[in-house]
């Protein structure tokens, strides 16, 4: 515990200009939300009005854009992790993204084959299920799995009919 205090005391605080350069590189690497950037500014030793000043500069120069972050986050999580709308919305809310930006991010998912993606996710799960399970248990497992992935119950139920053979 003592080494942590000493380590934090030995850390050199950045000037606002140094922090701005560091955060420009940090934001250029990938889209970031305001919460992540604010946390990073605290890590480099900036506080108070300096944080607000650097954040304003990053927004002004478009290194930091909450709507762009929300849209790319939603696209990425849907395409790569196959998350549904509900899960993506919850994760964006956790990152304190505004309702307007969340709504814009959900529009990104309209372009993709939402039900087709869910179908492929549920088909993979169905193939892994034990063959001795009761058909009702298999169906229930698929529904709960789809819900954990963040899909709406109505969409899951409509897709399950295609996944489970009659």
Beta strands, then each sheet from edge to edge (+ up, - down):
end
